[in-house]
Amino acid sequence: MDTFDPLALRKLLARNMRIRRAELAISQEEVALRTGLTQAYLSGIEREKRNISLDTIQKIAFALETTGSALLNMR
């Protein structure tokens, strides 16, 4: 590892969320309905602007029919 990137996990999560939504052909609005989070909040996560909790990652993973670890792993 060359340098520490404090935003690396945010970037990875955001990318994996977008990919998984595309695979399921669902919108941020649909994920919002499934999680009880707002579309604006989800947008902030996908734009790497939000630092979210593990509980929120778990909610999103469930909504995206995957696991939290899958959202945080390199594809």
N, CA, C and O atoms as a Tripos MOL2 file, in Angstrom:
@<TRIPOS>MOLECULE
protein
  300   299    75     0     0
PROTEIN
NO_CHARGES

@<TRIPOS>ATOM
      1 N           0.8490   -1.1780    0.0000 N.3       1 MET1
      2 CA          0.0000    0.0000    0.0000 C.3       1 MET1
      3 C           0.8920    1.2370    0.0000 C.2       1 MET1
      4 O           1.7130    1.4120    0.9000 O.2       1 MET1
      5 N           0.7350    2.0880   -0.9960 N.am      2 ASP2
      6 CA          1.6050    3.2490   -1.1330 C.3       2 ASP2
      7 C           1.2710    4.3500   -0.1360 C.2       2 ASP2
      8 O           2.1450    4.8000    0.6050 O.2       2 ASP2
      9 N           0.0220    4.7860   -0.1080 N.am      3 THR3
     10 CA         -0.3890    5.8520    0.8000 C.3       3 THR3
     11 C          -1.7550    5.5170    1.3750 C.2       3 THR3
     12 O          -2.5330    4.7630    0.7910 O.2       3 THR3
     13 N          -2.0230    6.0960    2.5280 N.am      4 PHE4
     14 CA         -3.3080    5.8990    3.1670 C.3       4 PHE4
     15 C          -4.3310    6.8200    2.5280 C.2       4 PHE4
     16 O          -4.1270    8.0330    2.4720 O.2       4 PHE4
     17 N          -5.4090    6.2650    2.0560 N.am      5 ASP5
     18 CA         -6.5140    7.0410    1.4910 C.3       5 ASP5
     19 C          -7.6910    6.9480    2.4450 C.2       5 ASP5
     20 O          -8.3540    5.9130    2.5010 O.2       5 ASP5
     21 N          -7.9670    8.0170    3.2040 N.am      6 PRO6
     22 CA         -9.0530    7.9600    4.1850 C.3       6 PRO6
     23 C         -10.4310    7.7710    3.5610 C.2       6 PRO6
     24 O         -11.3810    7.4160    4.2590 O.2       6 PRO6
     25 N         -10.5500    8.0000    2.2750 N.am      7 LEU7
     26 CA        -11.8370    7.8620    1.6040 C.3       7 LEU7
     27 C         -11.9580    6.5700    0.8000 C.2       7 LEU7
     28 O         -12.9370    6.3800    0.0800 O.2       7 LEU7
     29 N         -10.9790    5.6890    0.9170 N.am      8 ALA8
     30 CA        -10.9620    4.4750    0.0920 C.3       8 ALA8
     31 C         -12.2250    3.6300    0.2640 C.2       8 ALA8
     32 O         -12.8010    3.1710   -0.7220 O.2       8 ALA8
     33 N         -12.6550    3.4250    1.5020 N.am      9 LEU9
     34 CA        -13.8500    2.6000    1.7100 C.3       9 LEU9
     35 C         -15.1050    3.3020    1.2220 C.2       9 LEU9
     36 O         -16.0220    2.6510    0.7220 O.2       9 LEU9
     37 N         -15.1610    4.6310    1.3610 N.am     10 ARG10
     38 CA        -16.3180    5.3680    0.8290 C.3      10 ARG10
     39 C         -16.3990    5.2010   -0.6780 C.2      10 ARG10
     40 O         -17.4780    4.9890   -1.2290 O.2      10 ARG10
     41 N         -15.2530    5.2970   -1.3420 N.am     11 LYS11
     42 CA        -15.2120    5.1490   -2.8000 C.3      11 LYS11
     43 C         -15.6460    3.7480   -3.2100 C.2      11 LYS11
     44 O         -16.4300    3.5790   -4.1440 O.2      11 LYS11
     45 N         -15.1340    2.7550   -2.5080 N.am     12 LEU12
     46 CA        -15.4570    1.3680   -2.8100 C.3      12 LEU12
     47 C         -16.9370    1.0920   -2.5850 C.2      12 LEU12
     48 O         -17.5860    0.4720   -3.4270 O.2      12 LEU12
     49 N         -17.4720    1.5420   -1.4670 N.am     13 LEU13
     50 CA        -18.8860    1.3660   -1.1710 C.3      13 LEU13
     51 C         -19.7480    2.0350   -2.2330 C.2      13 LEU13
     52 O         -20.6960    1.4330   -2.7380 O.2      13 LEU13
     53 N         -19.4240    3.2670   -2.5690 N.am     14 ALA14
     54 CA        -20.2020    4.0160   -3.5640 C.3      14 ALA14
     55 C         -20.2020    3.2860   -4.9080 C.2      14 ALA14
     56 O         -21.2440    3.1350   -5.5450 O.2      14 ALA14
     57 N         -19.0380    2.8430   -5.3210 N.am     15 ARG15
     58 CA        -18.9190    2.1430   -6.6080 C.3      15 ARG15
     59 C         -19.7340    0.8550   -6.6000 C.2      15 ARG15
     60 O         -20.4790    0.5730   -7.5390 O.2      15 ARG15
     61 N         -19.5850    0.0790   -5.5310 N.am     16 ASN16
     62 CA        -20.2950   -1.2020   -5.4530 C.3      16 ASN16
     63 C         -21.8070   -1.0200   -5.3480 C.2      16 ASN16
     64 O         -22.5680   -1.8330   -5.8740 O.2      16 ASN16
     65 N         -22.2430    0.0390   -4.6750 N.am     17 MET17
     66 CA        -23.6810    0.3200   -4.6240 C.3      17 MET17
     67 C         -24.2230    0.6190   -6.0210 C.2      17 MET17
     68 O         -25.2670    0.0970   -6.4130 O.2      17 MET17
     69 N         -23.5130    1.4580   -6.7660 N.am     18 ARG18
     70 CA        -23.9610    1.8040   -8.1250 C.3      18 ARG18
     71 C         -23.9950    0.5670   -9.0210 C.2      18 ARG18
     72 O         -24.9430    0.3660   -9.7790 O.2      18 ARG18
     73 N         -22.9570   -0.2560   -8.9270 N.am     19 ILE19
     74 CA        -22.9010   -1.4730   -9.7350 C.3      19 ILE19
     75 C         -24.0570   -2.4030   -9.3840 C.2      19 ILE19
     76 O         -24.7340   -2.9340  -10.2650 O.2      19 ILE19
     77 N         -24.2730   -2.5920   -8.0860 N.am     20 ARG20
     78 CA        -25.3370   -3.5210   -7.6690 C.3      20 ARG20
     79 C         -26.7160   -3.0080   -8.0460 C.2      20 ARG20
     80 O         -27.5780   -3.7910   -8.4470 O.2      20 ARG20
     81 N         -26.9400   -1.6950   -7.9230 N.am     21 ARG21
     82 CA        -28.2330   -1.1290   -8.3520 C.3      21 ARG21
     83 C         -28.4390   -1.3710   -9.8380 C.2      21 ARG21
     84 O         -29.5420   -1.7020  -10.2730 O.2      21 ARG21
     85 N         -27.3800   -1.2060  -10.6130 N.am     22 ALA22
     86 CA        -27.4730   -1.4390  -12.0570 C.3      22 ALA22
     87 C         -27.7810   -2.9030  -12.3510 C.2      22 ALA22
     88 O         -28.5930   -3.2070  -13.2260 O.2      22 ALA22
     89 N         -27.1320   -3.8120  -11.6180 N.am     23 GLU23
     90 CA        -27.3890   -5.2400  -11.8050 C.3      23 GLU23
     91 C         -28.8500   -5.5860  -11.5170 C.2      23 GLU23
     92 O         -29.4450   -6.4230  -12.1950 O.2      23 GLU23
     93 N         -29.4160   -4.9360  -10.5080 N.am     24 LEU24
     94 CA        -30.8140   -5.1840  -10.1400 C.3      24 LEU24
     95 C         -31.7940   -4.3050  -10.9170 C.2      24 LEU24
     96 O         -33.0090   -4.4780  -10.8240 O.2      24 LEU24
     97 N         -31.2470   -3.3600  -11.6850 N.am     25 ALA25
     98 CA        -32.0580   -2.4000  -12.4530 C.3      25 ALA25
     99 C         -33.0440   -1.6530  -11.5430 C.2      25 ALA25
    100 O         -34.2340   -1.5500  -11.8400 O.2      25 ALA25
    101 N         -32.5120   -1.1370  -10.4250 N.am     26 ILE26
    102 CA        -33.3510   -0.3480   -9.5250 C.3      26 ILE26
    103 C         -32.7370    1.0340   -9.2950 C.2      26 ILE26
    104 O         -31.5270    1.2240   -9.4130 O.2      26 ILE26
    105 N         -33.5850    1.9680   -8.9710 N.am     27 SER27
    106 CA        -33.1670    3.3500   -8.7550 C.3      27 SER27
    107 C         -32.7900    3.5930   -7.3000 C.2      27 SER27
    108 O         -33.0490    2.7630   -6.4280 O.2      27 SER27
    109 N         -32.1740    4.7430   -7.0550 N.am     28 GLN28
    110 CA        -31.9160    5.1650   -5.6820 C.3      28 GLN28
    111 C         -33.2390    5.2970   -4.9260 C.2      28 GLN28
    112 O         -33.3140    4.9930   -3.7360 O.2      28 GLN28
    113 N         -34.2510    5.7420   -5.6080 N.am     29 GLU29
    114 CA        -35.5680    5.8820   -4.9810 C.3      29 GLU29
    115 C         -36.0820    4.5320   -4.4800 C.2      29 GLU29
    116 O         -36.6490    4.4490   -3.3900 O.2      29 GLU29
    117 N         -35.8880    3.4860   -5.2650 N.am     30 GLU30
    118 CA        -36.3110    2.1480   -4.8480 C.3      30 GLU30
    119 C         -35.5040    1.6880   -3.6350 C.2      30 GLU30
    120 O         -36.0590    1.1040   -2.7050 O.2      30 GLU30
    121 N         -34.2060    1.9470   -3.6450 N.am     31 VAL31
    122 CA        -33.3790    1.5890   -2.4910 C.3      31 VAL31
    123 C         -33.8500    2.3670   -1.2610 C.2      31 VAL31
    124 O         -33.8880    1.8240   -0.1570 O.2      31 VAL31
    125 N         -34.2040    3.6220   -1.4510 N.am     32 ALA32
    126 CA        -34.7170    4.4430   -0.3500 C.3      32 ALA32
    127 C         -35.9840    3.8230    0.2390 C.2      32 ALA32
    128 O         -36.1330    3.7510    1.4590 O.2      32 ALA32
    129 N         -36.8830    3.3820   -0.6140 N.am     33 LEU33
    130 CA        -38.1060    2.7400   -0.1430 C.3      33 LEU33
    131 C         -37.8080    1.4580    0.6370 C.2      33 LEU33
    132 O         -38.4490    1.1700    1.6480 O.2      33 LEU33
    133 N         -36.8390    0.7040    0.1590 N.am     34 ARG34
    134 CA        -36.4970   -0.5670    0.7980 C.3      34 ARG34
    135 C         -35.7710   -0.3870    2.1370 C.2      34 ARG34
    136 O         -35.8580   -1.2490    3.0120 O.2      34 ARG34
    137 N         -35.0610    0.7280    2.2910 N.am     35 THR35
    138 CA        -34.2430    0.9410    3.4920 C.3      35 THR35
    139 C         -34.8730    1.8830    4.5140 C.2      35 THR35
    140 O         -34.5440    1.8340    5.6990 O.2      35 THR35
    141 N         -35.7770    2.7380    4.0470 N.am     36 GLY36
    142 CA        -36.3110    3.7650    4.9330 C.3      36 GLY36
    143 C         -35.4120    4.9870    5.0070 C.2      36 GLY36
    144 O         -35.6610    5.9000    5.7940 O.2      36 GLY36
    145 N         -34.3650    5.0040    4.1860 N.am     37 LEU37
    146 CA        -33.4760    6.1660    4.0890 C.3      37 LEU37
    147 C         -33.9920    7.0740    2.9770 C.2      37 LEU37
    148 O         -34.7820    6.6390    2.1390 O.2      37 LEU37
    149 N         -33.5580    8.3120    2.9640 N.am     38 THR38
    150 CA        -34.0010    9.2000    1.8940 C.3      38 THR38
    151 C         -33.1430    9.0080    0.6490 C.2      38 THR38
    152 O         -31.9950    8.5690    0.7250 O.2      38 THR38
    153 N         -33.7230    9.3440   -0.4850 N.am     39 GLN39
    154 CA        -32.9720    9.2790   -1.7470 C.3      39 GLN39
    155 C         -31.8040   10.2410   -1.6980 C.2      39 GLN39
    156 O         -30.7320    9.9340   -2.2190 O.2      39 GLN39
    157 N         -31.9860   11.4030   -1.0810 N.am     40 ALA40
    158 CA        -30.9070   12.3980   -0.9670 C.3      40 ALA40
    159 C         -29.7460   11.8370   -0.1510 C.2      40 ALA40
    160 O         -28.5850   12.0520   -0.4980 O.2      40 ALA40
    161 N         -30.0460   11.1330    0.9130 N.am     41 TYR41
    162 CA        -29.0080   10.5230    1.7460 C.3      41 TYR41
    163 C         -28.2420    9.4650    0.9590 C.2      41 TYR41
    164 O         -27.0130    9.4200    1.0030 O.2      41 TYR41
    165 N         -28.9710    8.6170    0.2400 N.am     42 LEU42
    166 CA        -28.3310    7.5920   -0.5870 C.3      42 LEU42
    167 C         -27.4720    8.2180   -1.6780 C.2      42 LEU42
    168 O         -26.3920    7.7160   -1.9920 O.2      42 LEU42
    169 N         -27.9470    9.2970   -2.2450 N.am     43 SER43
    170 CA        -27.1650   10.0080   -3.2480 C.3      43 SER43
    171 C         -25.8420   10.5010   -2.6460 C.2      43 SER43
    172 O         -24.7900   10.4140   -3.2790 O.2      43 SER43
    173 N         -25.9140   11.0150   -1.4210 N.am     44 GLY44
    174 CA        -24.7020   11.4640   -0.7410 C.3      44 GLY44
    175 C         -23.7140   10.3320   -0.5150 C.2      44 GLY44
    176 O         -22.5030   10.5300   -0.6100 O.2      44 GLY44
    177 N         -24.2230    9.1590   -0.2180 N.am     45 ILE45
    178 CA        -23.3520    7.9960   -0.0460 C.3      45 ILE45
    179 C         -22.6890    7.6410   -1.3730 C.2      45 ILE45
    180 O         -21.4830    7.4010   -1.4270 O.2      45 ILE45
    181 N         -23.4730    7.6100   -2.4300 N.am     46 GLU46
    182 CA        -22.9340    7.2550   -3.7470 C.3      46 GLU46
    183 C         -22.0060    8.3330   -4.3060 C.2      46 GLU46
    184 O         -21.2120    8.0590   -5.2050 O.2      46 GLU46
    185 N         -22.1000    9.5480   -3.7820 N.am     47 ARG47
    186 CA        -21.1840   10.6210   -4.1980 C.3      47 ARG47
    187 C         -20.0110   10.7690   -3.2250 C.2      47 ARG47
    188 O         -19.2280   11.7150   -3.3070 O.2      47 ARG47
    189 N         -19.9140    9.8000   -2.2960 N.am     48 GLU48
    190 CA        -18.8170    9.7300   -1.3280 C.3      48 GLU48
    191 C         -18.8070   10.9100   -0.3600 C.2      48 GLU48
    192 O         -17.7490   11.2840    0.1450 O.2      48 GLU48
    193 N         -19.9580   11.4910   -0.0980 N.am     49 LYS49
    194 CA        -20.0700   12.6500    0.7940 C.3      49 LYS49
    195 C         -20.4730   12.2590    2.2080 C.2      49 LYS49
    196 O         -20.3590   13.0730    3.1240 O.2      49 LYS49
    197 N         -20.9390   11.0420    2.4050 N.am     50 ARG50
    198 CA        -21.4500   10.5980    3.7040 C.3      50 ARG50
    199 C         -20.5250    9.5520    4.3230 C.2      50 ARG50
    200 O         -20.0020    8.6740    3.6360 O.2      50 ARG50
    201 N         -20.3400    9.6650    5.6200 N.am     51 ASN51
    202 CA        -19.6150    8.6670    6.3910 C.3      51 ASN51
    203 C         -20.6750    7.9040    7.1780 C.2      51 ASN51
    204 O         -21.2070    8.4140    8.1650 O.2      51 ASN51
    205 N         -20.9810    6.6920    6.7460 N.am     52 ILE52
    206 CA        -22.1530    6.0030    7.2770 C.3      52 ILE52
    207 C         -21.7710    4.9100    8.2770 C.2      52 ILE52
    208 O         -20.6230    4.4680    8.3280 O.2      52 ILE52
    209 N         -22.7510    4.4880    9.0650 N.am     53 SER53
    210 CA        -22.5350    3.4580   10.0780 C.3      53 SER53
    211 C         -22.6180    2.0570    9.4770 C.2      53 SER53
    212 O         -23.1060    1.8570    8.3650 O.2      53 SER53
    213 N         -22.1280    1.1130   10.2440 N.am     54 LEU54
    214 CA        -22.2390   -0.2910    9.8340 C.3      54 LEU54
    215 C         -23.6950   -0.7170    9.7370 C.2      54 LEU54
    216 O         -24.0530   -1.5110    8.8680 O.2      54 LEU54
    217 N         -24.5310   -0.1970   10.6170 N.am     55 ASP55
    218 CA        -25.9580   -0.5200   10.5600 C.3      55 ASP55
    219 C         -26.5670   -0.0710    9.2370 C.2      55 ASP55
    220 O         -27.3890   -0.7770    8.6530 O.2      55 ASP55
    221 N         -26.1620    1.1010    8.7720 N.am     56 THR56
    222 CA        -26.6820    1.6210    7.5080 C.3      56 THR56
    223 C         -26.1680    0.7890    6.3380 C.2      56 THR56
    224 O         -26.9110    0.5240    5.3930 O.2      56 THR56
    225 N         -24.9120    0.3790    6.3940 N.am     57 ILE57
    226 CA        -24.3790   -0.5010    5.3480 C.3      57 ILE57
    227 C         -25.1960   -1.7900    5.3000 C.2      57 ILE57
    228 O         -25.5140   -2.2890    4.2200 O.2      57 ILE57
    229 N         -25.5270   -2.3180    6.4560 N.am     58 GLN58
    230 CA        -26.3100   -3.5520    6.5120 C.3      58 GLN58
    231 C         -27.7030   -3.3500    5.9120 C.2      58 GLN58
    232 O         -28.1890   -4.2240    5.1930 O.2      58 GLN58
    233 N         -28.3520   -2.2260    6.1900 N.am     59 LYS59
    234 CA        -29.6700   -1.9240    5.6080 C.3      59 LYS59
    235 C         -29.5840   -1.8540    4.0920 C.2      59 LYS59
    236 O         -30.4170   -2.4160    3.3800 O.2      59 LYS59
    237 N         -28.5680   -1.1600    3.6130 N.am     60 ILE60
    238 CA        -28.3910   -1.0010    2.1640 C.3      60 ILE60
    239 C         -28.1090   -2.3540    1.5180 C.2      60 ILE60
    240 O         -28.6660   -2.6750    0.4680 O.2      60 ILE60
    241 N         -27.2480   -3.1380    2.1470 N.am     61 ALA61
    242 CA        -26.9200   -4.4570    1.6080 C.3      61 ALA61
    243 C         -28.1770   -5.3190    1.4930 C.2      61 ALA61
    244 O         -28.3830   -5.9830    0.4780 O.2      61 ALA61
    245 N         -29.0080   -5.3100    2.5220 N.am     62 PHE62
    246 CA        -30.2440   -6.0880    2.4900 C.3      62 PHE62
    247 C         -31.1310   -5.6130    1.3340 C.2      62 PHE62
    248 O         -31.7000   -6.4250    0.6040 O.2      62 PHE62
    249 N         -31.2420   -4.2980    1.1800 N.am     63 ALA63
    250 CA        -32.0600   -3.7290    0.1010 C.3      63 ALA63
    251 C         -31.5180   -4.0960   -1.2690 C.2      63 ALA63
    252 O         -32.2810   -4.2490   -2.2230 O.2      63 ALA63
    253 N         -30.2070   -4.2360   -1.3680 N.am     64 LEU64
    254 CA        -29.5730   -4.5720   -2.6400 C.3      64 LEU64
    255 C         -29.3660   -6.0770   -2.8040 C.2      64 LEU64
    256 O         -28.6860   -6.5270   -3.7260 O.2      64 LEU64
    257 N         -29.9640   -6.8480   -1.8910 N.am     65 GLU65
    258 CA        -29.9200   -8.3070   -1.9750 C.3      65 GLU65
    259 C         -28.4880   -8.8420   -2.0280 C.2      65 GLU65
    260 O         -28.1490   -9.6930   -2.8500 O.2      65 GLU65
    261 N         -27.6570   -8.3110   -1.1180 N.am     66 THR66
    262 CA        -26.2620   -8.7160   -1.0270 C.3      66 THR66
    263 C         -25.8410   -8.6330    0.4330 C.2      66 THR66
    264 O         -26.6900   -8.5450    1.3200 O.2      66 THR66
    265 N         -24.5460   -8.6600    0.6870 N.am     67 THR67
    266 CA        -24.0340   -8.5550    2.0500 C.3      67 THR67
    267 C         -23.2320   -7.2750    2.2140 C.2      67 THR67
    268 O         -22.7740   -6.6740    1.2430 O.2      67 THR67
    269 N         -23.0770   -6.8780    3.4630 N.am     68 GLY68
    270 CA        -22.2520   -5.7070    3.7400 C.3      68 GLY68
    271 C         -20.8180   -5.9120    3.2870 C.2      68 GLY68
    272 O         -20.1910   -5.0020    2.7440 O.2      68 GLY68
    273 N         -20.3080   -7.1100    3.5130 N.am     69 SER69
    274 CA        -18.9320   -7.3820    3.0960 C.3      69 SER69
    275 C         -18.7790   -7.3090    1.5770 C.2      69 SER69
    276 O         -17.7410   -6.8730    1.0780 O.2      69 SER69
    277 N         -19.7960   -7.7300    0.8480 N.am     70 ALA70
    278 CA        -19.7270   -7.6400   -0.6170 C.3      70 ALA70
    279 C         -19.6740   -6.1840   -1.0710 C.2      70 ALA70
    280 O         -19.0180   -5.8660   -2.0620 O.2      70 ALA70
    281 N         -20.3610   -5.3020   -0.3520 N.am     71 LEU71
    282 CA        -20.3350   -3.8870   -0.7210 C.3      71 LEU71
    283 C         -18.9960   -3.2290   -0.4170 C.2      71 LEU71
    284 O         -18.6720   -2.1810   -0.9750 O.2      71 LEU71
    285 N         -18.2180   -3.8490    0.4720 N.am     72 LEU72
    286 CA        -16.9270   -3.2710    0.8520 C.3      72 LEU72
    287 C         -15.7450   -4.0110    0.2580 C.2      72 LEU72
    288 O         -14.5990   -3.7230    0.6020 O.2      72 LEU72
    289 N         -16.0060   -4.9630   -0.6320 N.am     73 ASN73
    290 CA        -14.9280   -5.7360   -1.2770 C.3      73 ASN73
    291 C         -14.6550   -5.2310   -2.6770 C.2      73 ASN73
    292 O         -15.5350   -4.7180   -3.3690 O.2      73 ASN73
    293 N         -13.3870   -5.3960   -3.0730 N.am     74 MET74
    294 CA        -13.0060   -5.0770   -4.4490 C.3      74 MET74
    295 C         -13.6910   -6.0560   -5.3810 C.2      74 MET74
    296 O         -13.8050   -7.2420   -5.0730 O.2      74 MET74
    297 N         -14.1510   -5.5540   -6.5330 N.am     75 ARG75
    298 CA        -14.7740   -6.4160   -7.5470 C.3      75 ARG75
    299 C         -13.7840   -6.6510   -8.6590 C.2      75 ARG75
    300 O         -14.0930   -7.3500   -9.6240 O.2      75 ARG75
@<TRIPOS>BOND
     1     1     2 1
     2     2     3 1
     3     3     4 2
     4     3     5 am
     5     5     6 1
     6     6     7 1
     7     7     8 2
     8     7     9 am
     9     9    10 1
    10    10    11 1
    11    11    12 2
    12    11    13 am
    13    13    14 1
    14    14    15 1
    15    15    16 2
    16    15    17 am
    17    17    18 1
    18    18    19 1
    19    19    20 2
    20    19    21 am
    21    21    22 1
    22    22    23 1
    23    23    24 2
    24    23    25 am
    25    25    26 1
    26    26    27 1
    27    27    28 2
    28    27    29 am
    29    29    30 1
    30    30    31 1
    31    31    32 2
    32    31    33 am
    33    33    34 1
    34    34    35 1
    35    35    36 2
    36    35    37 am
    37    37    38 1
    38    38    39 1
    39    39    40 2
    40    39    41 am
    41    41    42 1
    42    42    43 1
    43    43    44 2
    44    43    45 am
    45    45    46 1
    46    46    47 1
    47    47    48 2
    48    47    49 am
    49    49    50 1
    50    50    51 1
    51    51    52 2
    52    51    53 am
    53    53    54 1
    54    54    55 1
    55    55    56 2
    56    55    57 am
    57    57    58 1
    58    58    59 1
    59    59    60 2
    60    59    61 am
    61    61    62 1
    62    62    63 1
    63    63    64 2
    64    63    65 am
    65    65    66 1
    66    66    67 1
    67    67    68 2
    68    67    69 am
    69    69    70 1
    70    70    71 1
    71    71    72 2
    72    71    73 am
    73    73    74 1
    74    74    75 1
    75    75    76 2
    76    75    77 am
    77    77    78 1
    78    78    79 1
    79    79    80 2
    80    79    81 am
    81    81    82 1
    82    82    83 1
    83    83    84 2
    84    83    85 am
    85    85    86 1
    86    86    87 1
    87    87    88 2
    88    87    89 am
    89    89    90 1
    90    90    91 1
    91    91    92 2
    92    91    93 am
    93    93    94 1
    94    94    95 1
    95    95    96 2
    96    95    97 am
    97    97    98 1
    98    98    99 1
    99    99   100 2
   100    99   101 am
   101   101   102 1
   102   102   103 1
   103   103   104 2
   104   103   105 am
   105   105   106 1
   106   106   107 1
   107   107   108 2
   108   107   109 am
   109   109   110 1
   110   110   111 1
   111   111   112 2
   112   111   113 am
   113   113   114 1
   114   114   115 1
   115   115   116 2
   116   115   117 am
   117   117   118 1
   118   118   119 1
   119   119   120 2
   120   119   121 am
   121   121   122 1
   122   122   123 1
   123   123   124 2
   124   123   125 am
   125   125   126 1
   126   126   127 1
   127   127   128 2
   128   127   129 am
   129   129   130 1
   130   130   131 1
   131   131   132 2
   132   131   133 am
   133   133   134 1
   134   134   135 1
   135   135   136 2
   136   135   137 am
   137   137   138 1
   138   138   139 1
   139   139   140 2
   140   139   141 am
   141   141   142 1
   142   142   143 1
   143   143   144 2
   144   143   145 am
   145   145   146 1
   146   146   147 1
   147   147   148 2
   148   147   149 am
   149   149   150 1
   150   150   151 1
   151   151   152 2
   152   151   153 am
   153   153   154 1
   154   154   155 1
   155   155   156 2
   156   155   157 am
   157   157   158 1
   158   158   159 1
   159   159   160 2
   160   159   161 am
   161   161   162 1
   162   162   163 1
   163   163   164 2
   164   163   165 am
   165   165   166 1
   166   166   167 1
   167   167   168 2
   168   167   169 am
   169   169   170 1
   170   170   171 1
   171   171   172 2
   172   171   173 am
   173   173   174 1
   174   174   175 1
   175   175   176 2
   176   175   177 am
   177   177   178 1
   178   178   179 1
   179   179   180 2
   180   179   181 am
   181   181   182 1
   182   182   183 1
   183   183   184 2
   184   183   185 am
   185   185   186 1
   186   186   187 1
   187   187   188 2
   188   187   189 am
   189   189   190 1
   190   190   191 1
   191   191   192 2
   192   191   193 am
   193   193   194 1
   194   194   195 1
   195   195   196 2
   196   195   197 am
   197   197   198 1
   198   198   199 1
   199   199   200 2
   200   199   201 am
   201   201   202 1
   202   202   203 1
   203   203   204 2
   204   203   205 am
   205   205   206 1
   206   206   207 1
   207   207   208 2
   208   207   209 am
   209   209   210 1
   210   210   211 1
   211   211   212 2
   212   211   213 am
   213   213   214 1
   214   214   215 1
   215   215   216 2
   216   215   217 am
   217   217   218 1
   218   218   219 1
   219   219   220 2
   220   219   221 am
   221   221   222 1
   222   222   223 1
   223   223   224 2
   224   223   225 am
   225   225   226 1
   226   226   227 1
   227   227   228 2
   228   227   229 am
   229   229   230 1
   230   230   231 1
   231   231   232 2
   232   231   233 am
   233   233   234 1
   234   234   235 1
   235   235   236 2
   236   235   237 am
   237   237   238 1
   238   238   239 1
   239   239   240 2
   240   239   241 am
   241   241   242 1
   242   242   243 1
   243   243   244 2
   244   243   245 am
   245   245   246 1
   246   246   247 1
   247   247   248 2
   248   247   249 am
   249   249   250 1
   250   250   251 1
   251   251   252 2
   252   251   253 am
   253   253   254 1
   254   254   255 1
   255   255   256 2
   256   255   257 am
   257   257   258 1
   258   258   259 1
   259   259   260 2
   260   259   261 am
   261   261   262 1
   262   262   263 1
   263   263   264 2
   264   263   265 am
   265   265   266 1
   266   266   267 1
   267   267   268 2
   268   267   269 am
   269   269   270 1
   270   270   271 1
   271   271   272 2
   272   271   273 am
   273   273   274 1
   274   274   275 1
   275   275   276 2
   276   275   277 am
   277   277   278 1
   278   278   279 1
   279   279   280 2
   280   279   281 am
   281   281   282 1
   282   282   283 1
   283   283   284 2
   284   283   285 am
   285   285   286 1
   286   286   287 1
   287   287   288 2
   288   287   289 am
   289   289   290 1
   290   290   291 1
   291   291   292 2
   292   291   293 am
   293   293   294 1
   294   294   295 1
   295   295   296 2
   296   295   297 am
   297   297   298 1
   298   298   299 1
   299   299   300 2
@<TRIPOS>SUBSTRUCTURE
     1 MET1         2 RESIDUE 1 A MET
     2 ASP2         6 RESIDUE 1 A ASP
     3 THR3        10 RESIDUE 1 A THR
     4 PHE4        14 RESIDUE 1 A PHE
     5 ASP5        18 RESIDUE 1 A ASP
     6 PRO6        22 RESIDUE 1 A PRO
     7 LEU7        26 RESIDUE 1 A LEU
     8 ALA8        30 RESIDUE 1 A ALA
     9 LEU9        34 RESIDUE 1 A LEU
    10 ARG10       38 RESIDUE 1 A ARG
    11 LYS11       42 RESIDUE 1 A LYS
    12 LEU12       46 RESIDUE 1 A LEU
    13 LEU13       50 RESIDUE 1 A LEU
    14 ALA14       54 RESIDUE 1 A ALA
    15 ARG15       58 RESIDUE 1 A ARG
    16 ASN16       62 RESIDUE 1 A ASN
    17 MET17       66 RESIDUE 1 A MET
    18 ARG18       70 RESIDUE 1 A ARG
    19 ILE19       74 RESIDUE 1 A ILE
    20 ARG20       78 RESIDUE 1 A ARG
    21 ARG21       82 RESIDUE 1 A ARG
    22 ALA22       86 RESIDUE 1 A ALA
    23 GLU23       90 RESIDUE 1 A GLU
    24 LEU24       94 RESIDUE 1 A LEU
    25 ALA25       98 RESIDUE 1 A ALA
    26 ILE26      102 RESIDUE 1 A ILE
    27 SER27      106 RESIDUE 1 A SER
    28 GLN28      110 RESIDUE 1 A GLN
    29 GLU29      114 RESIDUE 1 A GLU
    30 GLU30      118 RESIDUE 1 A GLU
    31 VAL31      122 RESIDUE 1 A VAL
    32 ALA32      126 RESIDUE 1 A ALA
    33 LEU33      130 RESIDUE 1 A LEU
    34 ARG34      134 RESIDUE 1 A ARG
    35 THR35      138 RESIDUE 1 A THR
    36 GLY36      142 RESIDUE 1 A GLY
    37 LEU37      146 RESIDUE 1 A LEU
    38 THR38      150 RESIDUE 1 A THR
    39 GLN39      154 RESIDUE 1 A GLN
    40 ALA40      158 RESIDUE 1 A ALA
    41 TYR41      162 RESIDUE 1 A TYR
    42 LEU42      166 RESIDUE 1 A LEU
    43 SER43      170 RESIDUE 1 A SER
    44 GLY44      174 RESIDUE 1 A GLY
    45 ILE45      178 RESIDUE 1 A ILE
    46 GLU46      182 RESIDUE 1 A GLU
    47 ARG47      186 RESIDUE 1 A ARG
    48 GLU48      190 RESIDUE 1 A GLU
    49 LYS49      194 RESIDUE 1 A LYS
    50 ARG50      198 RESIDUE 1 A ARG
    51 ASN51      202 RESIDUE 1 A ASN
    52 ILE52      206 RESIDUE 1 A ILE
    53 SER53      210 RESIDUE 1 A SER
    54 LEU54      214 RESIDUE 1 A LEU
    55 ASP55      218 RESIDUE 1 A ASP
    56 THR56      222 RESIDUE 1 A THR
    57 ILE57      226 RESIDUE 1 A ILE
    58 GLN58      230 RESIDUE 1 A GLN
    59 LYS59      234 RESIDUE 1 A LYS
    60 ILE60      238 RESIDUE 1 A ILE
    61 ALA61      242 RESIDUE 1 A ALA
    62 PHE62      246 RESIDUE 1 A PHE
    63 ALA63      250 RESIDUE 1 A ALA
    64 LEU64      254 RESIDUE 1 A LEU
    65 GLU65      258 RESIDUE 1 A GLU
    66 THR66      262 RESIDUE 1 A THR
    67 THR67      266 RESIDUE 1 A THR
    68 GLY68      270 RESIDUE 1 A GLY
    69 SER69      274 RESIDUE 1 A SER
    70 ALA70      278 RESIDUE 1 A ALA
    71 LEU71      282 RESIDUE 1 A LEU
    72 LEU72      286 RESIDUE 1 A LEU
    73 ASN73      290 RESIDUE 1 A ASN
    74 MET74      294 RESIDUE 1 A MET
    75 ARG75      298 RESIDUE 1 A ARG
